[in-house]
Amino acid sequence: MSDQQGQAKDQSAQLREVLGTALGIAQEHLEQNGGFLPFGVTLADDGELRLVLVTPPEPDAEGGLDAESMMEDVLELLRQGRDGYQAVAFASDVSLPEHGAGGSDGIHAAAEHRDGGLMAAVVPYTLTAEGYVFSPLEPDGHEPAVFTA
């Protein structure tokens, strides 16, 4: 195997590691807490995985949180520290109106590698009387948001 093939394999493994970690954390929080707020996962140069969280803003009049602004804050933190990361992932809870008759909710997660690799996926889910039921992972499109020029 050439050096370039080995680096691509390492990059792919690192992307899968941070993406899988983000999806796993999101699923765990859904099952334990009934939801989750946007967050990030980093793979540092030392090989350590770390969680990146931001403080939620004040709820609006209906008690809702601005998850979009929270995701922007997570992305900004990831951008600020990107020189020390091999790869990052970030996850959020999304609505999937095209899934099923009445739509579905889903976990969206995206991973980026400092050398340019990208992966993204959606895991649709529904809440039943027995708990959360997760559908198979679906690949999703993604544009770089952290490791940009």
SEDRENGU-109461 format. One record per residue (C-alpha): residue in one letter; x, y, z. Coordinates in steps of 0.1 Angstrom, whole numbers, plus 5000, padded with zeros to 4 digits. Layout:
BEGIN
aXYZ ...
// end
This chain:
BEGIN
m500050005000 s501450344991 d501850625016 q498950814999 q496650515002 g497650465039 q496850835046 a493550815029 k492650505049 d493750685081 q491650995071 s488650775064 a489050595097 q489350925116 l486251065099 r484250745108 e485450765144 v484351125150 l481051075130 g480250755148 t480950915182 a478751215174 l475850985162 g476250755193 i476251045217 a473151195201 q471250865202 e472250815238 h471051165248 l467751105230 e467150785248 q468150915282 n466851275280 g464351285252 g466451525232 f469851685227 l471252025218 p473852085190 f477351975199 g480751895184 v483251615188 t486951665181 l489851425174 a492851615187 d496451575174 d497151365205 g494451115195 e491951215222 l488251255215 r486651555232 l483151695233 v482452055224 l479352215240 v477952565242 t475752725267 p472152745255 p470653085250 e467653205269 p464453035258 d462053225237 a458453305248 e457252955240 g460252795258 g462052705226 l465852735221 d467452875190 a469352555179 e470552725147 s472452985166 m473752725190 m475152525160 e476752835147 d478452885181 v479652525181 l481052565146 e482752885156 l484452705185 l485552425162 r486952675137 q488952855165 g490652535176 r490952365142 d494752385141 g494952135170 y492351885155 q492851605130 a489051575125 v485851715139 a482151625138 f479051805148 a475451695153 s472051835156 d468451725159 v466551795126 s463151755111 l462851535080 p459451625064 e460151395034 h460351085056 g457150885059 a453551005058 g453951275085 g457651315083 s460151225109 d462851365131 g466451275127 i469951315139 h472151495114 a475951465118 a478751575097 a482551515099 e485451695084 h489151615082 r491751885082 d493251725050 g489951775032 g487851465038 l484051495045 m481351255056 a477751325067 a474751115076 v471251135089 v469650885112 p465850915111 y464050825143 t460550805157 l459250795193 t456950505200 a455350385232 e458350155237 g460850435232 y462950565203 v463250365171 f466150455149 s466050385112 p469250295092 l471850555087 e471550745054 p474450925037 d473951295034 g475651585016 h477851825033 e479952135025 p483052215046 a482152445076 v485152415099 f488252335077 t487652605051 a490252805032 
// end
